[in-house]
Every structure is written in structure tokens, then in C-alpha cells.
Amino acid sequence: MTPPTPMTQAGKSSRWTKDQMAALVARDIHDGAVVNLGIGLPTLVANHLGSPANAAKEVMLHSENGVLGMGPAPAPGDEDYDLINAGKQPVTLRPGGSFFHHADSFSMMRGGHLDICVLGAFQVAANGDLANWHTGAPDAIPAVGGAMDLATGAKATWVMMEHTTKAGEPKLVERCTYPLTGLGCVRRIYTELAVMEVTAQGVKVLEMAEGLSFTDLQACTGVPLLR
């Protein structure tokens, strides 16, 4: 039986939008950080780093295709498709930004020079294991790409994902059933329902969407949660 979701129990108001999720991630990135934003939901974070709420912070965004100093998405009509991120989306470049060889980019990723990477995920295990590159579907991505290097090379790995699959299955689970990207690498998880931290004692809830009860959150989560 598919577990009940907060959509049916507490209504649409009990979840954050994708932009609200991105704003929460941007809020928590510390001043001076060098950050990689993965493909998918994490790319939205760039649009919030220059907001008034984060104006006092200087954050340097890295892209694995060889860019350092990315800015937010360009305004419609201002796209330059010679300036893209790893997901082939047009981006902007902040003053002082630079371009470099793909190999140099991976040296930065593998060498521990990134403070935070924010990745999407298919599953996250209670111990911080990450699965974000393959589901076994016929049209699935054929290789792990740079996600493995990011997950293990960054000083902190954060995940930004939907709380459940389209079928209502939990994506935060006791043990990943998909091929792993990294072992015990995830520290923090952002979903449309909650912000959670992976600790030695278990997964701790730091913040929940307004109107959502802890009971409802636990009902659609595959691991015991700590307050």
C-alpha cells in the first residue's frame, strides 16, 4: 500500500515550492563558500544567491564543465549558449569569473577545493549513502558522470530532491536500492516538506514546511526521524 502523502493529509500549503526550496539552500550556504550546483533542482539555487536576503554573502559558483564564478540565469532573450552550465542551461558570469579546461575542473572537484556541492537524488539512505544516477529505466543516464567526484570530493554534500517519487514511495530510505553514487557522503537534505540533517544518531528534522505536522512528515518518510 502506498503511504499517505502530506498532499492528501495536510493540503498543498504544507509544502514548499521549488523556488522556496532553492531559497532555503541559498540561505544556508555560508559566506565565502565555493559551491557546485548539480543538474536539476539545484540549478535554481543560483537565482537566490544574489537576492537581498543573501546580498552580504560572497559565494563562488563552480560548474564541472569548467566555469568558476557563475551568476543567475540570464533574462529571457539574453541567453548566450556559449556560456552554459553542466546541464547545458544558459547562465551568466559574474565579474572575476573564469573558464578553464574540463580536466582542471575535475582536479578542483577531486582535490577537496569545493566547500559544498548540492546534488539531486533518486534515493538517500539513513547513513548518508547517495544514489542519483541510475534507476534501471531503459532511458536512464548510462554513466555516473561527475556526480561521484562531487559527492566524494566536496567538503559537504547537500541533496535537494522531492520527498517522494511520483508513485508516493519514499526517497529517504533505510538502504538505497539503486546503484550508489557515494557512500555516507550526504550531510543535509532539502525537500518540499522539510530540511533534514544526517547525523550519527539518525536523520534529524531541522525545519518543516508551514502547516505540516511531524506525524505527516514521518508517514511519507522511509526512515525514523529525529526532532
C-alpha positions in Angstrom: 0.0 0.0 0.0 1.4 3.4 -0.9 1.9 5.5 2.2 -0.3 8.6 2.5 1.4 11.9 1.5 1.1 15.3 3.1 -0.7 16.4 -0.1 -3.7 14.4 0.9 -3.3 14.8 4.7 -2.5 18.5 5.1 -3.1 20.1 1.7 -0.9 21.9 -0.8 0.0 24.7 1.6 2.1 22.2 3.6 4.9 22.1 1.1 7.5 24.5 -0.3 7.7 25.3 -4.0 10.8 24.6 -5.9 11.9 28.2 -5.6 11.3 28.2 -1.9 13.4 25.1 -1.6 16.2 26.8 -3.5 15.9 29.9 -1.3 16.4 27.7 1.8 19.5 26.2 0.3 20.9 29.6 -0.7 20.2 30.9 2.8 22.3 28.1 4.4 25.3 28.5 2.2 28.0 30.3 4.2 29.8 33.5 3.1 33.0 32.8 1.1 31.9 29.3 0.0 32.9 27.7 -3.3 29.8 25.7 -4.4 28.9 23.3 -7.2 25.2 23.1 -8.1 24.2 19.8 -9.7 21.8 19.3 -12.6 18.1 19.6 -12.0 16.6 21.3 -8.9 20.0 22.6 -7.5 20.4 24.9 -10.5 17.6 27.1 -9.1 19.8 28.0 -6.1 21.9 30.3 -8.3 18.9 32.6 -8.8 18.6 33.2 -5.0 22.3 33.9 -4.1 22.1 37.4 -5.3 18.8 38.2 -3.6 18.5 40.9 -0.9 18.5 38.2 1.8 21.9 37.0 0.6 23.4 40.3 -0.5 26.0 40.3 2.2 27.4 37.0 1.2 30.0 36.3 -1.5 29.6 32.8 -2.9 31.6 31.4 -5.9 29.7 29.0 -8.1 31.6 26.3 -9.9 30.4 24.2 -12.8 32.0 20.9 -13.8 32.3 21.8 -17.4 34.9 24.4 -16.5 33.3 27.6 -15.1 34.0 29.4 -11.8 32.0 32.5 -10.9 28.6 31.7 -12.4 25.7 34.1 -11.8 22.0 33.6 -12.1 20.1 32.5 -15.2 20.0 35.2 -17.9 16.9 37.2 -18.6 14.8 35.9 -21.5 16.4 37.0 -24.7 19.8 37.4 -23.2 20.8 33.8 -23.4 24.3 33.0 -24.7 24.6 29.3 -25.5 28.4 29.5 -25.5 28.0 30.2 -21.7 26.3 27.2 -20.2 26.4 25.0 -17.0 26.9 21.3 -16.8 23.3 20.7 -17.6 23.6 22.8 -20.9 21.4 25.6 -19.4 22.5 29.2 -20.2 24.0 31.0 -17.3 25.6 34.4 -16.6 29.2 35.1 -15.5 29.9 37.4 -12.5 32.8 39.9 -12.5 36.0 38.0 -12.0 34.6 34.7 -13.3 36.8 32.4 -15.4 36.8 29.5 -17.8 39.2 26.5 -17.7 39.8 23.0 -19.0 37.5 20.2 -18.1 40.4 18.3 -16.5 41.2 21.3 -14.3 37.6 21.4 -13.2 37.7 17.8 -12.1 41.0 18.4 -10.3 39.2 21.1 -8.3 36.3 18.6 -7.6 38.6 15.7 -6.6 41.1 17.8 -4.7 38.8 19.0 -1.9 38.6 22.6 -3.2 34.7 22.7 -3.2 33.1 23.6 0.1 29.6 22.4 -0.8 28.0 20.5 -3.7 24.3 20.5 -4.0 23.0 17.4 -5.9 19.7 15.9 -6.9 18.9 12.4 -5.8 16.8 9.3 -6.6 17.4 8.0 -3.1 19.3 8.9 0.1 19.9 6.3 2.8 19.7 6.9 6.6 23.5 6.7 6.8 24.1 9.3 4.0 24.6 7.0 1.1 23.6 8.7 -2.2 22.0 7.2 -5.3 21.4 9.8 -8.0 22.5 8.5 -11.4 20.6 5.3 -12.4 17.2 3.8 -11.7 17.4 0.9 -14.1 14.9 2.5 -16.5 15.6 1.9 -20.2 16.1 5.7 -20.9 18.3 6.2 -17.7 21.6 8.0 -17.8 24.2 5.4 -18.9 27.1 6.6 -16.6 27.6 8.3 -13.3 29.4 11.3 -14.8 30.9 13.8 -12.4 28.4 13.2 -9.6 30.7 10.6 -8.0 33.6 13.1 -8.0 31.5 15.8 -6.5 29.8 13.7 -3.8 33.2 12.4 -2.5 35.4 15.4 -3.2 33.3 18.3 -1.8 33.7 19.1 1.9 30.0 18.9 2.3 27.3 17.2 0.1 23.8 18.5 0.3 20.8 17.0 -1.5 17.8 18.8 -3.0 15.1 16.5 -4.1 11.4 15.8 -3.9 10.4 13.9 -0.8 8.7 11.0 -2.6 8.5 9.5 -6.1 5.5 10.2 -8.3 4.1 6.9 -7.1 4.4 8.1 -3.5 7.4 5.9 -2.5 9.8 7.5 0.0 13.1 8.7 -1.5 14.7 8.9 2.0 15.2 5.2 2.8 17.0 2.8 5.2 19.1 1.5 2.4 19.4 2.6 -1.2 18.2 0.1 -3.8 19.6 1.9 -6.8 23.3 1.9 -7.8 25.3 4.2 -5.4 27.0 7.4 -6.3 28.8 7.8 -2.9 29.0 6.2 0.5 28.0 8.1 3.6 28.5 11.4 1.9 25.2 13.3 2.4 25.1 15.7 5.3 21.9 17.7 4.6 18.7 17.0 2.7 16.2 19.6 1.4 12.8 18.5 0.1 9.5 20.3 -0.4 8.5 19.2 3.1 11.5 19.6 5.3 15.2 20.3 5.8 16.9 17.4 7.4 20.4 16.6 8.6 22.1 13.2 8.6 23.7 12.6 12.0 25.4 9.6 13.7 22.2 9.2 15.7 19.9 9.3 12.6 18.1 11.7 10.4 17.2 14.9 12.3 14.5 17.3 11.2 15.8 20.9 11.3 12.8 22.6 9.7 9.4 21.7 8.2 7.0 23.4 5.8 4.4 25.5 7.5 1.2 23.6 8.3 2.9 20.2 8.1 2.9 18.0 11.3 5.8 15.8 12.3 3.4 12.8 12.1 2.5 13.6 8.5 6.2 14.0 7.6 7.1 10.7 9.2 4.3 8.9 7.4 5.9 9.6 4.0 9.5 9.0 5.0 11.2 5.6 4.9 13.4 6.1 8.0 12.6 7.1 11.6 13.1 10.8 12.0 14.5 12.7 15.0 13.3 16.0 16.2 
